[in-house]
Amino acid sequence: MKGVVHRVRGANPRSPDYQWRTKLNLLGTLVQRDLEARYKGSILGNLWPVLNQLAQLLIYTYVFSIVLQVKLNINGMPGDSKLTFGLWLFAGLIPWLAFTNGLTQAATSVISQTNLVKKVVFPLGLLPLVPILSAFIESSFGLAALVAFVAFSAQGLHHTLWLLPLIWIPQLLLTAGLGYLTAGLTVFLRDIPQSLGVILNLWFYVTPIVYPAAKIPEAWRVWVFWLNPITAIAESYRDLVLVGTLRHSGELAVATLVASVIFYIGLGVYRRLRPAFADVL
């Protein structure tokens, strides 16, 4: 906290700009500490996120490409490569894992930090964001591994990689909105984290992550793409990293709109419930 105050010294403490900079600096500090605490004492430290995601890439490649002999034809990728389907699958798993890991941890972020909740001056709005940003940063290691494997397999990279930040916006808005909503409700309804696990399991299988979207019946495909923001996000990851073009720009725009609405609702509910947190905990 002292480092945060020092960096903004000289500014007017009552100005909105000072308050925003203070909160952003504090958020950055909390995320850094959260990442460090996850692997504190381990020999490999922050290499574990990379190893975990590489292990998933290898496992899924072995199961689907070698055992089940599943093949995909992707422009720019070798069709006869055992690695192609694994890369395609991993590209969809990266945003999904960032979403689910961040959301499940955000749901319990308030009840697990009762000491901070009871501090009058602590900005409680930061609590759900810490695990969400930590999970997002960890997913970036997997994304870096994916890009490296694609460069090796396809002997090059697509220029569309620079458009990835466009996908991160709806991804973070959606995760943060649901994170705020579940974090606030969990203070009063402790069944929320368990219910969330069931919902996410169902959500995973209605999202084309382990199967191509083309396999979805035509009558259902429009609903899966337009009402499920994660579908557009996962498919856009694959488009930009593997294909080299954004084939679902319309669906991504709708996903951004839906994610923005969810963020607005989730944050509103969280702010409405926040004054009662200390009394309940």
N, C-alpha and C positions, 0 to 999 in steps of 0.2 A: 504493500500500500504506500510506503514511503516513496518508492521509486516512481509510482504513478503521480503522486502529488508533486514531486520534484520536476517532472517533465513539463508540467503545465504551470509552473510557478510564474508569477508575473501577470497572469490573465485574471480577469474579473471572475471570482468564484460564482457569481450569480448569473453570468451570461450563459445562454444555451450552448454556445460553442465550447465553453470550458467544461460544462457538464457532460456533453457528448464525448469530448476527448478523454475525459476522466473515465467514463464508463467503457469506452473502447480499449483504453490501456488496461483497465482492470480485467476486462473480458479476455484480452490477450494473455495476461498473466495467469488467469485461472485456467485457460485452455492449456497453456504450457505446463502448468503444474499437474493438470489432470493426465496429460500424456506421459509426463515423467513418472507419476505415481503408478501408472498401470504396469510398468515394467521395471520398477525400482528393485534393485537387488539381483536382477537376472543378468547373466553374463552377456547375452546378446543385446539386451536393452531394446532400443527402438527398431532393431532389425526384425523383431518378431512380427510386426504387421506385414512386412514384405514376405517373410517366410510363410506365414499363414496363408496369404493370398496366392503365393506361388504353389503351395501344396494343394489348394483347391483347384487351381488351373490344371495341375498335373493329374489329379484324381478324376476330374470331370473329363479331361482329354482321354484318359485310359478307359473309363467306363463307356463313354459314348462313341469315341472314335475307334478304339481298338476292340473292345468287347462287343458292343452293339453294332459296330460298323456303320455308324451314322455319318453321312456325307452331305456337305452343303456346297453349292456353287456360288461364290461371292466374287464379284468383279474385282480384279486386281490381286486375288488370293489364289494360290495353287489348289485346284479342285481335288487333286489326288493326295494332298497332304493330310497326314493324321492330325496335324496341329490346327487345321482350319476350323473344325467344329469346336474344338476346345477354346480357341480364341474368341469365336462368335459367342459362345456361352459365357465366357468370362467377362466379355464386354457388357453383357446384360446383368451379370451378377454384381459388378462394381457399384452401380448406383443403387441396386436393391439392398446390398449389404450396408452401404452407408446410410440408407434410409431406415432400415429396420434396427440396426445397432444404435443409431442416434436416437430414434424414437423410443425404443424400449428403455434406454437409460434416462432419457429426458422425463419419462413418465414418473420415475421415482426420484427425480432430482431435488424436489422440494422436501419430501418426507425424509430424505437421507441427509439433509443439511439443516437440521433443526436449530443448530447453534447460530447459523447465519440468518435464518428466518427471524429469529428473535432479536437480531441487531437492528436498531431503529434506522441507522444510516445506510444499511446495505441495500443496493439496488436488486431486489428480488427478481426483476425481469431478466437478469443475466443467467440465473440458475439453469433453466432448460436449454439455453444456448450452448453452454459449456460442453456437455456430452455430444450434442449435435455437431458442433464444429470439430471436436476431437475425432469423431467417427468419420467426418468428411476428410479431414487431413490424413487419417490412416488410409482411407480409400484411394488417396492420391498416390500412395506407394504402389498399390495394385495397378492403377492406371499407368504409372510409369513403366511397370513390368510388362503390361499389355502392349504399350507402344514399342518397347524394345523387342518383344517377340514378333510383333507385326513387321517391324523393320527387318528383322532377320528372315522371316518367312516370305515376305513379299518383295524383299530387296529394295525397300523404299518406304516412304511415308506420304500420306495425303496432306495437302495444304489445308484441308478443312479442320485439322486439329486446332487451328486458331479460333474456331467457332465454339469450342467446348464451353467457355464461360457462359454462353447463351443458355446452355442446358443446366448449368449449375444454379442459375437464378430460380427457375421453378422447383428444382430439386430441394434447395435450401428453404424456399418459402413454404413448400408443402411439409417438409419435415419439421420446421419450426412452428408452423401453425398447429399441426397435430400434437407436437411436443408441448406447446403451451396449453392446449386443451386438456390433454391427458394429465399433465403435471398438476394443473389446478384441480381437476376432478379427483385425482388420486388422494389428495389431502382429506377429502370427505368420503370417498368411496374406495376402499382399499382393494376392491376386486378388479379395478381398472387394469393393473399390469397383467393379471392372469387372463382377463378377457382380451387384452391386446394381443397376447401370444396366440390365442385361437384365431382372432381376426386376421393376423398377419400370415398365419399358415394358409388360410383360405385365400387371402389376397395373392399369395405367391403363385398359386396354381391357376388363378384366373388371369394372370399376367404372363404373356409369352416370353418367359425367361429361359426355360429348359426346352421349349418347343418353338418352332418358327410360327410367326403370326399367320402365315399362309395356311397353316393347318386348322385355324379357327374357321368354323362355318361362316359363310358370307353374311348370313342374317345376323350373326352375333358379333362379327368383326368390328362393325361400326361402333357398337356399344363399348367394346373392349378398348378401342382406340380413343374415342371421344369422351368417355366418362371415367376412364382410369388413367390419371396423369402419369403413373409410373410406366405404363406401356409406351407412351410417346417419349418419355425420358430415356428408357432403356433402348428403344429402337434408334433414337437419335445418337446415343453413344456409339452404337454399331455402325450407323451411317457415316459418322464423322471419322471414326478411327479405322474402320475396315473397308468401307465402300468408297469413301471420298466424295460423297454428296449428301445433302440433307433432303431425304425423300419424304419426310413427314413434318414439313414446316407448319402446315395448317394445324395438325394435331398438337404440335409443340406450342403453338400460340394459344390454343384453347387450354392446354395443360397449364401454361403460365397464368392464364386468367383464373382458372379453377384454383390453382395453388395460391394466388393472391387473395382470393375470397376466403379460402380456408385459413390463411394466415391472419387475415383481418378478424375473422370470427374467433379463432383460437386465442389471439392476443386479447381481444375484448373480453372473453370469458375469464381469462387468467387475471386480468386487471380488476374485474368485478369481484372475483373471489379472493384476491390477494389480501385485503384488509383483515380477513378472518383467519389467515393461515396461523399466525402466532397463537391465537386463542385455541384452535383445534389441536395444534401440535404441543 
